[in-house]
Amino acid sequence: MKIKNLFTMRIFILVLFILISLLAIHPVSDKEGVAIRSVETNSSAAFAGMTVPQNAQPTSYERILEINSQKISSLDDYSRAIEANEEKLVITTDRRTYTLLNQNVGITVDKPASNNILRGLELQGGTRALISPTEKLTEQQYQDLVDTMENRLNVYGIKQLILKRASDFEGNKYIIVELAGATKDEVKELIGKQGKFEAKIGDEIVFNGGEKDVTFVCRNDGTCSGIRSCNEVQGGYQCQFEFQIKLSEAAAERQADVTRNMDVNVSEQGYQYLEKPLDLYLDNNSVDSLNIAADLKGKAARDIVISGPGVGATQEEALEDANDKMKKLQTVLITGALPTSLEIVKLDSISPTLGSTFEKNALTAALFAILAVAVVIFIRYRKLKISLPMIFISLSEALITLGILTMMKYNLDLAAIAGIIAAVGTGVDDQIVITDEILSKESMNWRERYKKAFFIIFIAYLTAVVSMIPLLMAGVGLLKGFALSTIIGVTIGVFVTRPAYAHIIKVLLNE
Amino acid sequence: MNLEKIYDKNYKKLLLIPLILLALSIIFLAVNYARTGSVIERDVSLKGGISMTIEKEGLNEEEISSFLNSRYDDINVRVLTDLSTRKNIGLIIESSDVEEEQIKGTLREKVEFADEQYSAESYSATFSESFYKQLIMVLVFAFILMALVVAVTFRTFIPSLAVILAAITDIIVTLAIISLFGFQISAGGITAFLLVIGYSIDTDILLTTKLLKRKIGTLYERLGQSIKTGLTMTITSISAVFVGYLFSAASVLKEIFLIIFIALIIDIISTYLGNASILLWYIKKKK
C-alpha cells in the first residue's frame, strides 16, 4: 500500500524534472576516438564533406575513430596520423568514412565529451579578456567593434571563441572574449590593440587596412606570400616576410598623386628609387619602410608587396617571429582598424590542467559536503527514512539545477558551482523545517502542518532570491553564474523538490 | 523547564552579548578604516594586480616567498592544496604593483615550470576599483530588498527590526573576524556575504513565526522547538561548509565556505541571544 501512496502528482513532477535534466546533460559512456570540433572552410576536410553543425551539443560531435586503418584513441594518436606524411587520409568516423588529401586538412579536434555540460574557462582552461573601449562609443560603433573583433579572430584562425557584450551598473560598456585555444599574447595582440594600419609616403596616408582600401590580401599561398630570406645579423637572425595585396582604385590613385612630382634617387647598386619610401605603420609603430621603384612614379599601381622583418636569437625563432608578424599584419589588413583604441582591464589565462583539477576537486568537495550533511541529519533524527530521502532530494536538486544550466547553454564556472552548493545547503535547511513540522504534534491535520512549514520556507525563499537579483546585473556579469545558479536552485527547491520531499516523508512516516 | 529559567530572567542580559559583539566589531572596522582607508583588506581582484598560479607539486612556499620578496616588495605567496589527496599541488603568487612578466621571469630563475602549468589573472586598478564599488552596492541593495521582504511579511516594527539586526550582526561581526585574522577578501568573498544574508534570515524567520504566529504550546515550548529545528539547520550548514572548506582547492570556493562558516557560528549568537531576546521582550511588553 505504501509504495502506491508515493505516486502522486508531486512525485511525478520531480521524476519528470530529473529525467529532463538527465536528457539535457546526456551522460555518455562511449567516448572512443577524438571529437571534431570545427572544420575550416576551403580546407580539404570541408571539400571531403565534413561539417560541424552550428550549436551542436558537446556529446553530438562526430568522432574520428580511425585514420588510414590506424585506431585513433587520443589527441596524440591523431596528430601522429596527420603528421605521418601520407598523401591521402582515409578518415573513419562514428558516422561515415571520408577520403581527403593530407594538405591543409583544416580539422580541429578535441577529446570527446562525456556529457553536455558546458565548461567555463575556469574549468577547461583558456584565455579570457575583459576589454573596455577608451572612448565613449555610440551603439553603432559598439556593434562595429564587436563585429570587427570577431572577424579578426576568425581571419586569424581562432575557433571556439565566445565574444559577448557586457555592461555594468555605472553604464560602462565592455566586451568579454573567451578563447579555449589561444595564448594570452595572441589575444593581447589581436584584440587588445586597435590594429590601425597606415601606409604613408612622407606625411600623406596612401592607404589604410580594411576592405575599403585593400581589396585582396594574399595568405596561405606560397606563390604570393611567405618568408623570403633569412640572414644572420648582429645579435641573432632576421627573416623577411612578404605578401601581395591589391589596392582599391581610389587608393592606387592616391598613391599616383603623391608620387607624381617626386624626384628619383639612384642607389649604390644602381637601382632607381623615388626620393621618399612607402612607410608602413601599425598602431603608430613603424613596421617597415619600402623603397618605391622609379617606374611607379605617378602610376596607379594596384598590386603592392608588403614586407617586414622578424627577428630572433636563432634562425628558427626569427622564422617563427616573421611568420607571426606576417599573420597579424595580414589579419589587420583584411579586417581594418577597430573603431577605437582599447584597454584590457582584466586578462585571465587558466591552464587546462588547473581547470580539470578544479573541476574534479569541486565535485569531491560537494560530495563530501553532502556526506557531512547526511551524518548530521542521521545523528539528529536517527532514522534512515528521513536522512535517505533528504540526501536523494539534495542530489536531485543539484542535478536539476545543472540540467537547467545546461539547457540554457550556460558555461559552468566556479561561481556557478558555489551557487549550486549554496542552493543545496538552503534546501537541506528547508527540509529540516518540513521534517520538524511534520513530526510535531502541534496539529493533527497534516495539510495544516505542511502549510505552516511552507510559510517559513517561502519567506526564506523570497529573501534568498531578492538578495541575489542585484548580483545578476552587476560587475559585468562576472559573478552572474553564482546568482543564476542559486536562484535556479532555490526555485526548483521550493516548487519541485521540497513538495516532493514533504510527500515522501509523510508517506514513509505514516506507517 | 530549563530553557525558561535561562531566558525568563536573563533575556535582557543575553541580548547584551550580540550587541557588545556588534559594537566591538564596528569599532574595530572603523579603526581599520581610519588607519588604512579601507574597512577590510582587498585582494588583487578588488584592488588591481596580478594573481598567478603555478601548478607543480612540492614547491617550497617560504623559500619562494622570501626569494621573490628579496627582489620586489609586497608579493604574497600561498600554497594551493588538494586536501582530498593532502598534497601541495602548487603555489599562488599575488602582487598589486609588480608586472606579471617580471615576476614570471624572476620565478623562472628559481623554479622550472612549463606553460601548461602556468595560469594567471590580471586586473587593472581602475576596473577593480569600480568592480569593488559595484559589489558593495550589490550588497547594500540585496540587504534593502531582504529587509523589505521581512517587513512586508511580519508587518510589525520591532520583530522585523530584530530579524534585520540579526543579519547586520552576522555580516559586520564576520567582516571584523575576517579582518582580524588578516584575510584578504576577493570578489567571490563579497558574494559570500549575499549568501550570509540568506542563511542568516531563515532561522530568524522560523523563530519569529513560531513565537508570534503560533498559538499551540507555551511560549518557551515554542522557543524550544524553534531552537531545536534552527540549530539542526545551522549545524548541518556549518558542517557542510566546513567540509567544503577543507576539501576545495580553488581559493574562491575556500573563501566563500570560510566566510559562511564564520557567519553561521555568529548567527547562532545573533539569533538565539539577540533576536530571541528582543522577541521575548516585545511579547512580554505587549501583555
Interface residues (C-beta under 8 A of the other chain):
Chain A: E122 G125 L130 S132 D168 F169 E170 N172 T183 K184 E343 I344 V345 K346 L347 D348 S349 I350 S351 P352 T353 L354 T357 F358 N361 A362 T364 A365 A366 F368 A369 I370 L371 A372 V373 V375 V376 I377 R380 L414 A415 I417 A418 I421 A422 G425 T426 V428 D429 D430 I432 V433 D436 S440 E442 S443 K452 F455 I456 I459 A460 L462 T463 A464 V466 S467 M468 I469 P470 L471 A474 G475 V476 L478 L479 F482 A483 T486
Chain B: T53 E55 D82 S84 I89 G90 D115 E116 Q117 Y118 S119 A120 E121 S122 Y123 S124 T126 F127 S130 F131 Q134 L135 M137 V138 F141 A142 F143 L145 M146 L148 V149 V150 T153 A187 G188 T191 L194 L195 I197 G198 Y199 I201 D202 I205 L206 T209 R214 I216 G217 Q225 K228 T229 T232 M233 I235 T236 S237 S239 A240 V241 F242 V243 G244 L246 F247 S248 A249 A250 V252 L253 I256 I260
